[in-house]
Amino acid sequence: MLKNLFRKSQTSILSAAFVIAAMVATSRVLGLVRDRLLTARFTTDELGIYFAAFRIPNFVFEIMAMGAVSVAFIPVFTSYIYKGKKEEAYRVASSVINLGVIISFIFSLVLFVFADQISKFITPGFKGEELTLMISFTRIMILFQVLPLIVGSFLTGILQSFKQFLIPAIAPVVYNVGIIIGIVFLTPVLHLYAPVVGVVIGAFLFFLIQVPFVLLLNYRHSFKIDIKEKGVREIGKLMLPRTIGMAASQIDSTVDLILASLLSTRSVSVFYLAQHLQLLPVGLFAISIAQAALPNLSEESMKENLVTFKKSFLTSLHQIFFLIFPFSVLFIVLRIPIVRLVFGADRFDWPSTVLTGKTLAYFSISLFAQGAIQLLSRSFFALHDSKTPVMAAILSIVINVVLSVVFIVFLNLPVYALALSTSIASILNALALLILLDIKVFHFDKFALLKPFVKIVFASMVTAFSTYIPLKLLDQLIFDTTRTFELILLTGTVSTFGLAIYLFMAWFLNIEEVAVFLNFAKKVVKVKDLFLEPSKETGVGEISS
């Protein structure tokens, strides 16, 4: 039973997405627990140093892992598996992993040596001990965190190509467990170094938990590098534009850090904490569905079946919208109660709460666009086109950077302006990708594309209005929100009421996703059916169950 639980494939997009989402939810909840532990033990100024230290290590990881695995590795590796060329697929994987390790090591070594100078450049507002601590944290992460995460990401790609989503989804969970271990047990001794050591522990757990299950697929790693192998060259060809795009996105993130650091270390903490919150629905729904859809979209691309490809895409896109819009509403209307509940420890003061709430609200404007981008970009990757989403992303990044500089430097707005510029750029990016994908697949049925979207937006607007009124009435007349228990009651009551209104409106407007998810919910009662869904020898999995 346990063996089957971890090794069975999930062949429908929705069931695979459920497996991913269940673990993403666990990981995100642990991430919020991690952040709550951080805000309980450290001041917002101290946390600004900790969050800033991730910038340089993340630069290497995002370029090497996120660029290679999501864009190039999975589609190419999947094409080998689909054709029954497993041994060739494993040789390609070995070569790509070896190249990734070598290139990452060189990058890491250079960044380690020049960490001092780079840190001064990306956090011009940090002085004295703040800067010294950040440099020290950065070097620890570069040395011990980056390589385990990169290799672990390739293992994730191998498992997902075989439509085994459970273990790759558990890996980020144990990563957060490692950080929590560091915070809980090492803080009395190491103080702010404790979560940094926890990051290293989490990175190794992320890698190690996937190794046995990749070996169970009869994968045997070769330490040879065969750059003449067609698959290796194809991955490199697909990866190059995406790597350029990821580098550009890292510039975008670095500009955000530079501008936030000029405001204060508190502003750095506020920006990243709000970002962590808004990433909850994006990771839970959008990334889960997009990751689950990628192997299926890749197979349809291999078959040159654009009709099924477009149907799969539209179904997944509308599922993302249906699930993510109510979170946008709740995050905007309930921003202060939510921030207080998640981060409201003794060291997280009221000004930080208000500023984080506003930042969260501005991020939430574009949650639907951020979610759509996850699926849109992967759809291009499935079609073996990595140039188009990269060009769209670079344009979006330029817009974001320009707006961020104008808002912070020239208009002197607070840190929430960085979230506003991100939202504007994300919406434009999603719109550009959708238009370009529409052209590439010889056009979607516009009625089928827009009708569910319009219904979902209308239901969300009604929900927003219906949620705001009871929030104000209950806050002022019934609940004393200075008390934690009554704050929980207020937030829970209003959220439940809002979601009930949303579901009613969705039913009233006959939004198809309601029926899809109600039918799928029947499987939730039988968790075994979701995690142990029978594998299919041939063909593509269903879009929904």
N, C-alpha and C positions, 0 to 999 in steps of 0.2 A: 504493500500500500504506500509506504513512505517513498520507496524507490520510484513508483509510478508517479507520485505526486510531483517529484522534481524533474522527471525525465520526459513526461508526455508532452506532445506538441499541442498548441492551441491553434486550430486551423481557421477559425472565423475571426474577422477583425474585431468584432465586439467582444468575443470571449477572451481573445488575446489582450485587448485593451482593458478588460476587467482585471485580468491577472496583473498587468502592469500597474493599473490604477490602484489596485488594492495595496500593492507594495509601495507605490509612490505616495499614497495617502499615509501609510505607516512612516515612510521616510520623512515626509513633510511634517507630520505631527511631531516626530522626533526632532526635526529641525526647529520647530517652534519651541519644543521643550528645551533644546540646546540654547536657543536665543533667550528664553526665559531664565535659564540658569546663568547665562552670561550677564543679563541685565540685573540679576539679583546679587551677583558677586563683584561686578565691576561697574564703574561709572561710565556714562556715555562717552566721555573724553578718552578713557582708557580703551573702550571698545573701538573707537575710531582708529586707533593705532593697529589693533588686531585685524580689523577688516581691511585696512589699507595694505597690510602685509601680504594679502592674497593676490594683489594685482600682478606682480611679476611672475610668480609661479603659474597663475592662471593663464598668463600670456602663452607660455609654452604648452600647457595642457590643452587649451582651446584650439590652438593651431594644429597640433599634432594629432590629438585624439578626436576632437569634435569634427575637425575638418576632414580627416581621413575616414573615420568609421561611418559616419552618417551619410556622407556624400558618395564615397567611392567604394569602400570596402564591402559593405553589405550588398549593394546591387551586383557588383562583379562576382563576389563569392557566391551569392545566390544563383547567378546564372550558371556557374560550374556545377553546383549541387543539382539544379533543375535538369541539367544535361547528363547527370549521372557520373560526373568526373570528380569524384570525391578526393582521390589521391592528388590529382592536379590542384584541386582547391586548397588542400592542406599545404602543398608546396608553395603556392602563392601566398597563403596566410603566413607561413614561416618567413618567407623573404620580406614581406611587408612589415611584419613585427620586428624583425632584425634591423631593417632600415630605420623604422620608427625609433627604436631604442638608441641607435647610434646618433641619429640626428638630434634627438631630444637630449642626449647626454652632452653633445657639443653646445647646444643652446644653453642648457642649464649651467655648464661650466663657465661660459662667457658671462651669463647673467649673475652668477655667484661672485665672480671676480669684480664685476662692476656694479654690484648691488648698492654700494654707497652712493656713487654718482647718480645712478638711475633713481634711487629713492628720493634724493634731494630734488630731482627734476619733477617727479610725478606727485610729490606732496610738498609744494613750496610753502605751505602754511605750517608745516611741522618744524619745530625747533628743539634743540637741546636733547633732553632725554626721550622725547616723543620720537624724534628721528632715529636716535640710537636704537631704541627698542624695535622700531619698524624694520630697520636693516637687519638686526639679529633674527627676528622672526622670519623675515623673507629668506635668509640664507638657510635656515633650518628646513623650511618647506621645499626650497629648491633641491636640497641635497637628498631629502628622504621621502618627499611626498609625490613628486612629479612622475618618476618612472613607474612606480606601482600602479598609479592611476591610468597612465597611458597604456601599459600592457593589459591591464584589466579591461580597458575599453575595447581593445581588439578581441579579447575573449568574449565580451558581451556581444560583439558583432558576429562572432562564430555561432554562439548559441541562438541568437535571434534569427540568423539565417536558416537554422533548422527549426524555426518557429517554437523554440523553447524560451519562453519569456519570464518564467518564474524566478530562476536563479539570477539572471541579469537584473531583475527588478528588486531582488533582495539585497544585491550588492550595495546600492546606495544606502540602504537601511543600516547595514553594519558599519558603513562609513560614519554615519551620524552617531552610532553607538560608540565607536571609538572616540569621537570628540567628547561625548558625554562622559565617558569613563575618565578622560583627562580632566574635565572640569570638576567632576564630583570628587575624585580621589586625589588629584594632584594639586589643586588650587591652594590648600593650606601650606604646601611646601614650595611650589613653584610660582605661585601668584599668576600673573598674566601669561607666563610661559606654559601654564597647564593646558589651556585649550590648543596651543600650538603643538605640543607633544601629542595631544589627543588627535589632531589632524593627521599626524604621521601614523599613529596606531590605526586610524580609520582607513587610510590609504592602503596599508598592507592587508587589512581585513577585506577590503573591496576586491583586491587582487586574488587573495588566497581562497576565498569562498567559491570562486568560479573555476579554479584549476581542476578539481576532481571531475566536474561535470563535463568539461571540455575533453578530458581524457576518456571519459565514458563514451564519447563519440568516436573513439579510436583515433583521435588526433595525436600525432607524434611530432613534436617540434624538431625541425632541422635548423641548424645554425648556419646554413648556407644562404647566400644571397644571389638569386638568379635574376638579374635585371633584364635578361633576354626573354624571360617568360612573358607571354602575351598578356596574361592577367595582371602581372606586376606593372607592366608599362601602361595598361589601361587604367589601373588604379591611380598611378602617378599622374596620368593625363587628366583624369577627372578631379584628382585632389588639388592640382596646382591652382586652378581658378578659385576654388573654395578656400584654399589656404590664404590666398591674397585677400579674399573677402573677410576671412576670420581675422587676419592681421588688421584690416581696416576697422573691424568691429572692436578689436582690442584698443585701437586708437580712440575710438568713441568712448569706451569704458574708462580709459585713462584720462581723457579730457574731463569726464564727470568727476573722477577722483581729484584731479588738479583743482577744478573749480570748487568742489565741496571742501577741500582742505584749506582753500583761501578763505572760506567763510569761518570754519572752526572744525576742530576734531569732533565736536558734537554733531555737526552737520554731516560728517562722514558716516557716523553711526546711524543717524536718522535716515539717511538715504538708503543705506544697505538693509536696515531693518524693515523699512517700508517695502523695499524691493523683494525681500524674502517672503513677506506676506502676500504680495500680489502674484508671486510666482507659484503660490499654492494651487490655484485653479488651473493655471497654465500647465504646470507639471502634472497635475492630477488628471486632467481631461485632455487637453490639447496634445501634449507630448505623448501621453499614453496611446491615444487613438492614432496619432500620426506614426508612432513607432510600430504599432500593430499593423497599420495599413501598408507600410513600406514594402515588406516582402511580397504581399499580394499585388501591389501596384507594379513591382518589379517583374513579377511573373507575367502579368497582363501585357507589360511592355515587351517582354521577350516574345510573347505570342502575337504581338502587333494587333491586339484586340482593343481598339480605342473605345468601342461602345461600352464594354465592361469596365474598362479603365475609368471612363468618365462617370459611370454609375457608382463605382466604388468611391471615387473622389467626392462626388456630391453627397453621398450618404454620410461619409466620414465628416465632411465639412459641416453639414447641418447638425450632426450629433455634437460636434465641438461647440457650435453656436448655442444649441439648446441647453447645454450644460454650463457654459461659461457666462452667459449673460446674467443669470440671477446672482452670481457672485459679484459681478460688476456693480449691480444695484446695492447689494448688501454692504460691499466695501465702501461705497460712496455715502450711503445713508447712515450706516452704523460705524463709521470710521473711528470715532473716538472711543465708544464702548469696546470695539474689537481690539484696538491698540492697548487700551487699559487692561483688558483681560489677558492678552498675550504677553505684553512686556511690562505690565504695571507693578514691578517690584519696587522696593523702598528706594533704590538708587536711580530709578527711572522717574524723573520729576515731571511735573505738569507741563512746563514749556516743551519738553521733549515729546510728551504725549500728543500735544496739540499739533506740533510741527510734523511728527510722524503720521498723524491722521490725515493732515492735508496732503502730504506727499503720497500717501496710499491712495487717496481719492483721485489725484491727478494721474497716477499710474493706471488706475482702474478704468479710466475712460477708454483705454485702448486694449483692454483684455481680449476682446473678441478678435482684434487685428493681430495681436501677438499669438493667439491660438491659431488663427488661420495661416499665419506665416509658417508655423511648424509643419503643417500639412502641405502647403503650397510648395515650399522649398523641397520637401521630400518627393513630391510628385515630379518635379523637374529631375531630381536625382534618379528616380526610377526610370525616367526616359533617357538616362545617361547624358543629361544636359546640366552641367554644373556652372556654366558661364552665365546663363540668364539670371538665376537667383543671386549670384555674386554681384553682378552689375547693379541689380535693383537694390541690393543691400548697401553697396557702396554709396549710391545716390542718397539712400535713406540716412546713412551715417553722416554724410556731408550736411544734410539738412539739420540733423540732430545737433551736430557740433556747432554749426552756425547759430542756431536758435539758443543753445545752451550758453554760448559766449555772450550773445546779445542780452539774454535774460539776467545773467549773473553779473557780468562786467559792466555793461552799459546801463541796464535798468535797475541794477542793485536789488534784485528780487531774492527772497530766501531760497533755501535748498529745494523746496517743492517745485520750483521752476524747472529744475532738471528733469523731474518726472513728467511735467507738461510737455517739454520738448521731446522726450522719449515717446510720449503718446502720439503727438502729431506725426513724428517720423514713422512710427509703426503703422499707423493708419495708411499713410501714403505708400509705404512699402508693400503692405498687403494688397492694396488696390492695384498697384503696378504689376505685382506678380500674378494676380488673378486675370488681368487683361492679357498679359503675355502668355499665360497658360491657355487661356481661351483660344488665342490665335494658334498656338502650337498643336492643340488637339482638334483643330478644325471646328471650334466653337461648341460651347455648351448650349443646352436648351435654356434660354434666358428665363423663361417662366418657371422651369423646374429649379433653377438656381436662385431666383430672387423671391419667389412666393414664400417659402419657409422662412427666409431671412426677415422679410417684412413682418410676418406674423410674430416671430420671436421678439423682434424689436418692440412691436406694439405691446405684447404681453409684458415685456420688461418695463416699459414706461408706466403701464398701469400698476405694476408691482412697486415701482419706485414711489409713486404718489401714495399708494395704499400703505406703504411701510413707514413713510416719513410722518404721517399724521399720528398713528398710535405711538411712535417713538416719542414724539414731543409730549403727548398727553400723559403717557405712563411715566415718563421721566419727571415731569413736573408735579403730577398729582398723586401718584401711587408709590413709586419706588424711590428709595433713598440710595442713589447710586454712589454715595461715598462708601457704602458697605459692599464688600466683594460679592456676597451671596445675592444681594438684591440686584447688583450689576449683572450677574449671571442670569438671574430670572428675567430681567429686562431684555437683555440681548437674545436669550433663548426664545422668549415669548414673541418678540417682534420678528425675529428671523423665521420662526415657524409659521407665523401669520403671513409673512411675505412670500415664503415658498409655497404655501397653500394657495395664495392668490395667483401666483405664477402658474402652478399646475392647473388650477381651474381655468385660467385664461387660455392656457395651451390646449386643454381639452375643448373648451368652448370654440376656439378658433380652428379646431381639428388639425393641430400640428402633428404630423405623422410620427415624429420622434417620441411622442408620449406613448403611443401604442407599442413602438419598437422596444422601448425601455421597460414598459410594464410586462411585456412578454419575456424580456430578458430577465426581469426581476424574479420570475418564477424559478429560474436557475439558481438564483442567489440562495434560495432555501436549500438547494442541493449543491453545496459548494463543491462536492466531488465532481459534479458534471462540468463545472467550469474549469477546474484545474486538471481534470483527467479526461478532457474531451477526446474521443477516439481520433487517432491520426488517420489521415486519408492518404492512400498510396499515390494517387494522381489527382491532378486538377487543383483548382484554386479554392481556398476556403470561402465560405459564405460571407456575405457582407454583414448580415445580422442573423440572429437566431430567434 
